[in-house]
């Protein structure tokens, strides 16, 4: 089973402490043959959608969901998620990381890939939230 990741990063490819939907771009990786392989870099064209009206708009959330589903993404990786995580986890496994460096994050994700593959293989929606620091914590998302 190949799992595809979208990493929410700044324009200089660092993780910042902001919500997934507010990232400048998404780095798309796929886990193939025990490695995370870079596939593409996608500019977040939805970053400012509806932000003048309401932060964390459902319209923006749905647009990002559809865009990333079209890229066959399974896992979203960010330092933070907003209230749209309740929609996001119906389609993707959300992962919160603590480091800013994308190379470190790739190593951590690859190390914990069996947990993520297990979650993807055993659920169809309502995925658990993963928090990765020194270890890994899997938690339910309140509705």
C-alpha positions in Angstrom: 0.0 0.0 0.0 1.4 3.4 -1.0 0.5 6.3 1.3 0.7 9.9 -0.1 1.4 12.9 2.2 0.8 16.6 1.9 3.2 18.6 4.0 2.0 22.2 4.8 5.1 24.5 4.5 6.1 28.1 4.1 7.5 29.5 0.9 11.0 28.5 2.1 9.8 24.9 2.8 9.8 25.2 6.6 6.9 24.2 8.9 5.5 27.2 10.6 3.1 27.3 13.5 -0.1 28.0 11.5 -3.1 26.0 10.4 -2.8 23.5 7.5 -5.0 25.6 5.2 -2.9 28.7 5.8 0.3 27.1 4.4 2.0 28.8 1.4 2.4 25.5 -0.3 2.1 21.7 0.0 4.9 19.3 -0.7 3.5 16.0 -1.9 5.4 12.8 -1.1 4.6 9.1 -1.5 5.9 6.3 0.6 7.4 3.8 -2.0 9.8 1.0 -1.2 10.4 2.1 2.4 11.2 5.7 1.4 9.3 9.0 1.1 9.7 10.1 -2.5 9.0 13.7 -3.5 6.3 14.0 -6.2 5.4 17.7 -6.5 5.2 21.1 -4.9 1.7 22.7 -5.0 1.0 26.3 -4.3 -1.9 26.8 -1.9 -4.2 28.8 -4.0 -6.9 28.6 -1.3 -4.8 30.3 1.4 -6.8 33.5 1.5 -10.2 32.2 0.5 -13.0 33.7 2.7 -10.4 34.8 5.3 -11.8 38.3 5.4 -15.2 36.9 6.3 -14.4 34.1 8.7 -11.2 32.2 9.7 -11.4 28.5 9.0 -14.3 28.8 6.6 -16.0 25.5 5.5 -15.8 26.7 1.8 -12.0 27.0 2.1 -11.8 23.6 3.9 -13.9 21.8 1.2 -11.8 23.4 -1.6 -8.5 22.2 -0.1 -10.0 18.7 0.6 -11.1 18.4 -3.1 -7.8 19.7 -4.3 -5.7 17.2 -2.2 -8.1 14.3 -3.0 -7.4 15.0 -6.7 -3.7 14.5 -5.9 -4.5 11.2 -4.2 -3.3 12.4 -0.8 -4.0 10.3 2.3 -2.2 12.1 5.1 -2.0 15.8 6.0 1.1 17.0 7.9 1.2 20.3 9.7 2.3 22.0 13.0 -1.4 23.0 13.6 -4.9 22.3 12.4 -7.9 24.6 12.8 -11.6 23.8 13.4 -11.8 22.3 9.9 -10.0 19.2 11.2 -13.5 17.8 11.9 -14.0 17.8 8.1 -10.5 16.9 7.2 -10.3 13.7 9.2 -13.3 12.3 7.2 -10.9 12.1 4.2 -7.3 12.2 5.5 -5.2 11.2 8.4 -4.2 14.5 10.1 -0.6 14.5 11.6 0.7 17.2 13.9 4.5 17.5 14.1 6.6 19.8 16.3 9.7 20.4 14.3 10.1 23.1 11.6 12.6 21.3 9.3 11.0 19.3 6.5 13.9 16.8 6.3 13.5 16.0 10.0 9.7 15.5 9.4 10.3 13.1 6.5 12.6 11.0 8.7 10.1 10.9 11.5 7.2 10.0 9.2 9.2 7.3 7.6 10.1 5.9 11.0 6.4 5.8 12.1 4.9 4.8 8.7 3.5 1.5 10.0 1.2 3.4 12.4 -0.1 5.6 9.5 -0.5 2.6 7.1 -2.4 0.7 9.8 -4.8 3.7 10.4 -5.4 4.1 6.6 -5.9 0.4 6.1 -8.3 -0.1 9.0 -10.6 3.0 8.6 -12.5 4.6 5.7 -13.2 7.9 7.5 -13.1 9.4 10.9 -9.4 9.0 11.1 -7.5 9.6 14.3 -5.2 12.5 14.8 -1.6 11.6 15.1 0.8 13.8 17.2 4.4 13.1 16.6 7.1 14.5 18.9 9.6 12.1 20.5 7.1 9.3 20.1 3.7 9.0 18.5 0.2 9.6 20.0 -3.0 8.7 18.3 -6.2 10.5 19.5 -9.8 10.8 18.5 -11.1 14.1 17.2 -14.1 15.5 19.0 -17.1 16.1 16.8 
